[in-house]
Amino acid sequence: MLQDMVLWSKIRRLLARGMSKRQACKHCNRNFRTIDKISKNVAPDTYQRPPRTDTKVTPFLSFIEGYLEEDKESPWKQRHTKKQIFERLRDEQGYTGCYRSVCKAMEAMEAKKKTLYMPLAHPPCEAQFDFGFADAVIGGVLQKVAYATISLPYSNVRYVQAFPKECIETLQESLVRFFRFFGGVPRKIIFDNSKVNVRKILYVRGTEPSIGLLQLASHHLFEYHFCRIYEPQEKGHVENCIKYVRNNFMVPVPHFPTFAAFNEYLEQKCRSDFDKTSAGQEKTIGQLFGEEKLFLLSLPEVEFETRRTALTDAFL
């Protein structure tokens, strides 16, 4: 069932303006039953799935839950399989239904335990940043490089630069290059909780930025935000960009004489994406970025100097 609230609202607006359901099917690439449900419900959570008819397995659900509860005390490799639970229900409880009904019941129980995530609508000038890692041959030497990636989810623009390692200096230098490439500064950037970005984590989220990030934010006046730990979906767009870059820019293993030549290649690859159209969009990435660029903060008159700063006791 569709859970994208932005697309849901768009479809309802199209229908309200006179578009037929069959035309909406073609326009939004959705089947007729989905369009029909959207026309009758203002939001995904208002649609109530009709109650399932009772089956032979229903009276035995409590026994299945009991077997699964027993498994919590057992080693991982010695827990019940679906087939074993079916056999216990049949032999111990008198279950006369089929094996497939037991499987469906267990799958439904597992689905209830999973955390569900709603797609996010991203405002202009909100960026996401992260480092990825891949092998490359630089100057004839095979090495693992850290490629800093920043993305603008609104327009789907991505920019990548590679460095010998992830550290304060490469964090600062990569962002300075990103701002220069964008011709402005995103108003908000989302980071993970790596030591390069965060000096202090409280409970599940970074609360104090590293000195290097704080200096950069003070110079360029952007707002920073840290994800919850172990929940990378908060910056899922850049996570997908990192995978995209690895699959499309790093295969086969790149060979370049210097990092400067490698980064020039990466920038050209990023610029070539401006002519592409993202899924669900009518405008190209470049056209959307042209709209988003109007909202970027201006670059400071004095360019930031990449550096590592150590605080002495006098400043603590």
C-alpha positions in Angstrom: 0.0 0.0 0.0 1.3 3.4 -0.9 2.7 5.3 2.1 4.2 8.4 0.3 2.1 11.2 1.7 3.4 13.7 -0.9 2.4 11.5 -3.8 -0.9 10.6 -2.1 -1.8 14.3 -1.9 -0.7 14.9 -5.5 -3.0 12.1 -6.7 -5.9 13.4 -4.8 -5.4 16.9 -6.2 -5.3 15.5 -9.8 -8.5 13.6 -9.2 -10.2 16.7 -7.7 -9.2 18.7 -10.8 -11.0 16.3 -13.1 -8.4 13.7 -14.0 -10.0 10.3 -14.3 -8.8 7.4 -12.2 -7.5 5.5 -15.3 -5.6 8.6 -16.4 -4.1 8.9 -12.9 -3.0 5.3 -13.1 -0.9 6.1 -16.2 0.3 9.5 -15.0 1.5 8.3 -11.5 2.4 4.7 -12.5 0.0 3.1 -9.9 -2.6 0.4 -10.3 -6.3 1.2 -10.4 -7.1 -0.3 -6.9 -4.5 2.0 -5.3 -5.9 5.0 -7.1 -9.4 4.1 -6.0 -8.3 3.7 -2.4 -6.5 7.1 -2.5 -9.7 8.8 -3.9 -11.7 7.6 -0.9 -9.2 8.3 1.9 -7.5 11.6 2.9 -4.3 9.9 4.1 -2.7 6.4 4.1 -3.6 5.7 7.8 -7.3 6.4 7.3 -7.6 3.3 5.1 -8.7 0.3 7.1 -7.9 -3.1 5.6 -11.0 -5.3 5.8 -10.9 -7.8 8.7 -9.4 -11.2 7.7 -11.8 -14.1 7.7 -11.2 -16.7 10.5 -9.0 -19.6 9.5 -8.1 -22.9 11.1 -4.9 -21.4 12.4 -6.5 -18.6 14.4 -7.3 -20.7 17.6 -3.6 -21.8 17.6 -2.0 -18.3 17.5 -1.4 -18.3 21.2 0.5 -21.6 21.0 2.7 -20.1 18.2 3.4 -17.1 20.3 4.3 -19.4 23.2 6.8 -21.3 21.0 8.4 -18.1 19.8 8.6 -16.9 23.4 10.5 -20.2 24.3 13.0 -19.4 21.5 14.1 -16.2 23.3 15.8 -18.4 25.9 17.4 -20.7 23.3 20.6 -20.1 21.3 20.0 -18.5 17.9 20.9 -21.6 15.9 18.6 -23.8 18.0 15.3 -21.9 17.6 12.1 -23.2 15.9 11.8 -23.1 12.2 8.3 -22.6 10.7 8.2 -26.2 9.8 9.0 -27.3 13.3 6.3 -25.1 14.7 3.8 -26.5 12.2 4.7 -30.1 13.3 4.3 -29.2 17.0 0.9 -27.7 16.4 -0.2 -30.8 14.5 1.3 -33.4 16.9 0.8 -31.7 20.3 -2.3 -29.4 19.8 -4.3 -31.2 17.1 -4.0 -28.6 14.4 -5.5 -29.8 11.1 -4.8 -26.9 8.9 -2.1 -26.5 6.2 1.5 -25.5 6.6 1.1 -22.4 4.6 -1.4 -20.9 7.0 1.1 -21.3 9.8 3.8 -19.5 7.7 1.4 -16.6 7.0 0.5 -16.3 10.7 4.2 -16.2 11.7 5.0 -13.7 9.0 2.2 -11.4 10.2 3.6 -11.6 13.7 7.1 -10.7 12.5 5.7 -7.8 10.5 4.1 -6.3 13.6 7.5 -6.2 15.3 9.3 -4.3 12.5 9.7 -0.6 12.6 8.0 1.2 9.8 9.4 4.5 8.3 7.4 7.1 6.3 9.1 8.7 3.3 10.2 12.3 4.1 9.5 15.4 2.1 12.7 17.4 2.0 12.7 21.2 2.0 15.1 23.1 -0.4 18.7 23.8 0.9 18.7 20.9 3.4 21.8 18.8 2.8 23.1 15.4 4.1 26.7 14.5 4.5 28.7 11.3 5.0 31.9 9.5 4.2 32.1 6.3 2.1 35.0 4.0 1.5 36.3 2.2 -1.6 39.6 0.9 -3.1 41.4 3.0 -5.7 44.9 3.0 -7.3 46.5 6.4 -6.8 50.0 7.0 -8.1 50.3 3.2 -8.7 49.4 2.3 -5.1 46.3 0.4 -4.3 44.7 2.0 -1.2 41.4 2.5 0.6 40.2 6.0 0.0 37.5 8.0 1.9 35.1 9.8 -0.4 33.2 12.6 1.2 29.6 12.8 -0.2 27.1 15.6 0.2 23.6 15.5 -1.3 20.6 17.8 -1.6 17.5 15.6 -1.4 15.2 18.2 -2.8 16.9 18.3 -6.2 18.9 15.0 -5.9 22.2 16.8 -6.6 25.2 14.9 -5.3 28.9 15.9 -5.1 31.9 13.7 -4.2 35.5 14.3 -3.4 38.1 11.6 -2.4 40.8 11.8 0.2 43.4 9.5 1.7 41.5 9.3 5.0 38.6 10.6 7.0 39.7 13.3 9.5 38.9 16.9 10.6 40.9 18.4 7.7 39.2 16.3 5.0 35.8 17.1 6.5 36.5 20.8 6.3 38.1 20.7 2.9 35.4 18.6 1.4 32.6 20.9 2.6 34.5 24.0 1.4 34.7 22.4 -2.1 31.1 21.4 -1.9 30.0 25.0 -1.2 32.2 26.3 -4.0 30.6 23.7 -6.4 27.1 24.7 -5.3 27.8 28.4 -5.4 26.3 28.8 -2.0 25.8 27.1 1.4 22.9 24.8 2.4 21.0 26.2 5.3 21.0 22.9 7.2 23.3 19.9 7.0 22.6 16.5 8.6 25.6 14.5 9.8 26.1 11.1 11.5 27.8 10.8 14.9 31.4 9.9 13.9 34.2 11.3 16.0 35.1 13.7 13.2 31.7 15.4 13.5 30.7 15.0 17.1 32.6 15.7 20.4 29.8 14.6 22.7 26.9 12.2 22.4 24.0 12.4 24.9 21.7 9.4 25.0 21.1 8.6 21.3 22.2 11.7 19.4 25.2 14.0 19.1 24.8 17.2 21.1 28.2 18.9 20.8 29.9 19.3 17.4 33.6 18.8 17.0 35.8 21.9 17.1 36.5 21.5 13.3 32.8 21.3 12.4 31.9 24.2 14.8 34.6 26.4 13.2 33.2 25.6 9.7 29.6 26.2 10.8 30.5 29.5 12.4 32.3 30.7 9.3 29.5 29.7 6.8 26.5 30.1 9.1 24.8 26.8 8.3 22.8 24.9 10.9 24.0 21.3 11.8 21.9 18.4 12.9 23.1 14.9 14.1 21.2 11.7 13.4 20.1 9.2 16.1 22.8 6.6 16.5 22.2 3.3 14.6 19.4 4.9 12.6 21.0 5.9 9.2 17.6 6.3 7.6 17.6 9.8 9.0 20.1 10.6 6.3 18.9 7.9 3.9 19.4 10.1 0.8 23.2 10.4 1.2 23.4 6.7 2.2 21.9 5.9 -1.1 24.2 8.4 -2.8 27.3 6.7 -1.3 26.1 3.3 -2.7 25.4 5.0 -6.1 28.8 6.5 -6.2 30.5 3.2 -5.3 28.6 1.3 -8.0 28.8 3.9 -10.7 32.0 5.8 -10.1 34.3 3.2 -8.5 33.7 0.2 -10.7 36.1 -1.0 -12.1 38.6 0.1 -9.4 39.7 3.6 -10.5 43.3 4.3 -11.5 44.6 7.9 -11.3 48.1 9.4 -11.0 47.0 11.8 -8.2 44.0 12.6 -6.0 43.6 15.9 -7.9 43.0 14.0 -11.1 40.7 11.6 -9.3 38.6 14.4 -7.9 38.4 16.2 -11.2 36.9 13.0 -12.6 34.4 12.7 -9.7 33.3 16.3 -10.2 32.7 15.7 -14.0 30.6 12.6 -13.1 28.5 14.6 -10.7 28.0 17.4 -13.3 26.9 14.9 -15.9 24.0 13.8 -13.6 22.5 17.3 -14.0 21.0 16.2 -17.3 19.2 13.2 -15.7 15.7 13.1 -14.4 15.1 11.5 -11.0 12.3 9.0 -10.4 8.9 10.6 -9.9 10.2 14.0 -11.2 9.3 15.8 -14.4 12.2 18.3 -14.3 15.9 17.3 -14.6 18.2 17.4 -11.6 19.9 20.5 -13.0 16.6 22.3 -13.3 15.5 21.5 -9.8 18.9 22.6 -8.5 18.5 25.9 -10.4 15.3 26.4 -8.3 17.0 25.3 -5.1 20.1 27.4 -5.6 18.0 30.6 -5.1 17.6 29.6 -1.4 21.3 28.9 -0.6 23.1 31.1 1.8 25.8 33.3 0.2 29.4 32.3 0.3 31.5 34.3 2.8 33.8 36.9 1.4 36.8 35.3 3.0 37.3 31.6 2.2 37.6 29.3 5.1 41.2 28.0 5.8 41.2 24.2 6.4 43.1 23.4 9.5 43.2 21.4 12.7 42.9 23.4 15.9 44.0 22.1 19.4 42.6 23.9 22.4 45.2 24.6 25.2 44.3 24.7 28.9 44.0 28.4 28.8 40.9 28.1 26.6 39.2 25.2 28.4 
